[in-house]
Amino acid sequence: MGLLGFFSTEEEKRAADVRKGVVAPTRAERQKCWEARDGFFACLDANNIVDPIKEDKAAAKACRQESAKFEENCAEKWVVYFKQWRVQDIQKKRRLAELEAQGGIKMDVNTDFTARK
């Protein structure tokens, strides 16, 4: 960051605006966010951390660099959303595996609302 709190470049200002949710990210910025998210989640997986919100100390210790990159490249609200989504997705997959182990029948369900041919 530049002198007296001013941004030294227009890129830094845009990045800060994206993080704050002031402007929508471009396709390239979204891709960069998703890559940072995937790297952070891979680190969490490698360290057996499911919930980076509840297990924030363990996540910070194990995945400091990945977390910093994730938070630097994604909007603040997206960071929270993705962390919550991760927990729900893992819980859903575990529950489906439990149901299948109990003899549940897997059904293919289409959640795409586009017209079918």
C-alpha positions in Angstrom: 0.0 0.0 0.0 1.2 3.5 -0.8 2.1 6.4 1.5 -0.5 7.7 3.9 -2.9 4.8 3.2 -3.3 5.7 -0.5 -3.1 2.9 -3.0 0.2 2.9 -4.9 -1.4 1.5 -8.1 -4.8 1.3 -9.7 -4.5 -2.5 -9.6 -4.2 -2.4 -5.8 -7.2 -0.2 -5.5 -9.2 -2.5 -7.8 -8.1 -5.6 -5.8 -9.2 -3.8 -2.5 -12.5 -2.9 -4.1 -13.1 -6.5 -5.2 -12.3 -7.8 -1.7 -14.7 -5.3 -0.2 -17.4 -6.2 -2.7 -17.5 -2.7 -4.2 -16.9 -3.9 -7.7 -17.7 -7.3 -9.3 -14.7 -9.4 -10.1 -13.7 -10.0 -13.7 -13.6 -13.5 -15.1 -9.8 -13.6 -14.6 -10.2 -12.4 -11.0 -12.9 -15.0 -10.3 -10.5 -17.7 -11.7 -7.7 -16.5 -9.5 -10.1 -16.7 -6.5 -11.2 -20.2 -7.3 -7.6 -21.4 -7.7 -6.7 -19.8 -4.3 -9.8 -21.4 -2.8 -8.9 -24.8 -4.2 -5.3 -24.5 -2.8 -6.6 -23.6 0.6 -9.1 -26.4 0.6 -6.4 -28.9 -0.5 -4.3 -27.8 2.4 -7.2 -28.2 4.8 -7.8 -31.7 3.4 -4.1 -32.6 3.9 -4.4 -31.5 7.5 -7.8 -33.1 8.2 -9.5 -29.8 8.9 -13.1 -29.8 8.0 -14.3 -26.4 9.3 -11.8 -23.6 8.9 -14.2 -21.3 10.8 -14.5 -23.4 14.0 -11.0 -24.7 13.7 -9.5 -21.3 12.8 -6.4 -21.7 15.0 -5.5 -25.1 13.5 -6.3 -23.8 10.0 -4.2 -20.7 10.5 -1.2 -22.7 11.8 -1.4 -25.4 9.1 -2.4 -23.3 6.1 -1.2 -19.8 6.7 0.1 -19.1 3.2 -2.9 -20.7 1.4 -5.3 -18.8 3.7 -3.6 -15.5 3.0 -3.7 -16.1 -0.8 -7.3 -17.1 -0.6 -8.3 -14.0 1.4 -6.2 -11.8 -0.8 -7.7 -13.0 -4.1 -11.4 -13.4 -3.1 -14.1 -11.0 -2.0 -14.5 -11.1 1.8 -18.1 -12.4 1.5 -16.9 -15.1 -0.9 -14.3 -16.3 1.6 -17.0 -16.7 4.3 -19.4 -18.3 1.8 -16.8 -20.8 0.5 -15.8 -21.8 4.0 -19.4 -22.5 5.0 -20.1 -24.3 1.7 -17.1 -26.6 2.3 -18.5 -27.7 5.7 -22.0 -28.3 4.2 -20.6 -30.1 1.2 -18.5 -32.5 3.4 -21.5 -33.2 5.7 -23.7 -33.9 2.6 -21.2 -36.3 1.1 -20.7 -38.1 4.5 -24.5 -38.4 4.9 -24.9 -39.8 1.4 -22.2 -42.3 2.0 -23.9 -43.4 5.3 -27.2 -43.8 3.5 -25.6 -45.9 0.7 -23.8 -48.1 3.4 -27.2 -48.7 5.0 -28.6 -49.9 1.6 -30.0 -46.6 0.3 -30.5 -46.5 -3.5 -28.6 -43.8 -5.3 -30.8 -41.7 -7.5 -29.6 -39.4 -10.3 -31.3 -36.1 -9.8 -31.1 -33.3 -12.3 -31.0 -29.8 -10.8 -30.5 -28.0 -14.0 -33.5 -25.9 -14.8 -32.8 -25.5 -18.5 -35.3 -26.9 -21.0 -35.0 -30.6 -21.7 -35.2 -32.2 -25.1 
